[in-house]
Amino acid sequence: MTKQVKYEIFLRAPEPADVELLYRWENDPEIWHVSNTITPFSKFILEKYIENAHLDIYQVKQLRLMIDVNGHDKGKSRTVGTIDLFDFDPYHNRAGVGILIGDKTDRKKGYATLALEKFIDYCFNTLQLHVLYCNITRGNSDSLRLFKKAGFTVSGHKKDWIKTPGGYIEELFLQLINPGDA
């Protein structure tokens, strides 16, 4: 039985009004291990990032979009996360993907699944990428489930790759090849 979805997901460019949310999310030490962050971001740096978010992806080699959900509060939308394209390589037509649903209360509601589906479509059909990839620690079962559900497959293991207070952990390398290129 298919779950009835009563909301829509929209991907949009960051706006100056997003600085407070980004500041909170980027400076949350609980998620730093998934973004390879070890130092906080200032509001000034985030404001400058948003000022330059209009630059061409071919120039800056990255793209961040905000994930908005519509339909829960009388048609008003609200921002629940971000989805990123990084290490964009236009010669080899590949890029990395990262996603964050910022607040724990917004997780496991299907937002990430719908956002990733839209983002994959954009990457393959608009940017005409050949390969998308992501790096996920072995213990991050929610992210592994999300990306595998979207069609990504594990194609590599990086042993003792991520340093944590409890020791080093393995990171998995997942890929999704554009089915239209077959």
N, C-alpha and C positions, 0 to 999 in steps of 0.2 A: 504494500500500500504506500503510495507516494504522499509525503507530508505536504499539506497545503501551505504555501508561502503567502503571507499577507503583507509583505513589504517588498520594496525594490531597493537595489543597491546601485549607487552611482559612483563613478570614479571621476574626480575633478582635480584640477591644479590647486596647489596650496594658495591660500589667501592670507593677507596680513592678520586677519582675525584668528587664524589657526596657531599663531605663535604660542599662546598660553597652553594649548593642548600639546603641541610638539615639545614645548619646554618640559612639561610634566612627564611625557612619555620618554623623551630622550634622556632624562635625568633620573630615571627609575633604575636603581642598581639591580633590581630583580630581573630585568630583561637585558642587561648589558652583555651577558654571556652569549646571547643569541645574535647580537649585533656587533660583536667584537669591539665593544666600547669599554674603555677603562677610565675615562675622565668625563666630567659633566660638560654640557654645552651651555653657553650663555645665551640670553635672549637676544643680544646684539648679533651673535653669529647666526642664530635662527632667522632673525629679521633680514639679514643680508642674504641668507640662502633663499628666502622667499622672494626677495627683490630680484634675484637672478634666476628664479624658477622658469622664467619665460624663455631662457636661452635654448637654442637648438640642441636636441639630444646628440646630434652628430658632433657638436662642439664640446659639450660637457661630459658626454659618455655616461650619463645617468639620468634617471627620471623618477620623481616621487609623485604619487597621486594620493589624494585623500579618499578614504572610503566613507561615503555617506549612506545612511539607511533612511528610507522614507516609508511612511505608512503606519508607524506606531502611535504618533501623537497628532491626530487630526490633520494629516498631510504634511506636517512639518518634518523636515529632514534634520538629522544630527550626524555628526562625524564620530565614527567608531574606531577608525584606524587608518593605517597607511599601507600602501603597497609600493615597492621600490624595484626599479630596474637599475642594475649596477654592472660595472665592468663591461659596458656595451662595446662590442667589437664589430663595427660595420663591415670590415673585410671578411671576417669569418661568419658573419651573421649570427652572433650568439650574445647572450647576456645572462647575468644572474638575476634571480628574483628573491625578494624577501617580503614578508608580510607581517603586520602587527595589528592585532585587535587590542587596543590600548587598555581598556578596563576589564578586569576579570569578569565582571557581571555581564559583559557583552560577548564573552567567548562561548563557544559551543551552541550557537544559535543559528549557524549556517551563513553568517555574514562573510567569513573568510572564504568559504567554498564558492559563493556567488561572485565575490570580488575577484578571486583567482580565475574563475571561468571567463569573466569579462576581460581581464588583463591578458590572459593567454590569447584570446581572440584578437585583441588589439596588437599584441606582439607578433603574432603569426600573419594576420591579414592586413594590418596597416604598416607595421614596420618591416614586415616580410622577413622575420628572423627564421633561421633554420633550427637553432637549438636554444632552449632555455635550461638553466641549471639552478640548483640550490644546494646549500650546505646545511645539514641538520645533525645535531648531536644525537647519538644513538638513543639516549634516554628521553628525547623529546617526542614522545609517542603521538601527541596531538598533531604536531607539524608533519611528522612522517605520514600519518593517516591522511591528512589534508592533501599533501602533494601526491601521494600514491593514488588517491581517489581521482585526482586531476590527470592522471596518466603518467606521472613521473616514475622512473624506475631507478633503483640503486645501481650505479655503475662503478662505484669506487668506495674504498674504506681508507680513512686517514687515521692510522693508529696513533694514540697518545698525542692528539692534535690540539686539544683545547685544555689549557691549564685552569684548574678550579681549586678552591681551597681544599677539596678532598683528594686531589691528585689529577692526573691527566685523563681525559676521556676521548673516546673515538668520535670522529665526525664522519658522516656519510655524505657522499657526493651523489646527487640525483640529477637525471637529465630527462628532458622531454623533447623529442625530435618532432618537428612540424610534420604532421601526417600528410599535408599537401605536397611535401617535397619528395614523397616516396615514388 
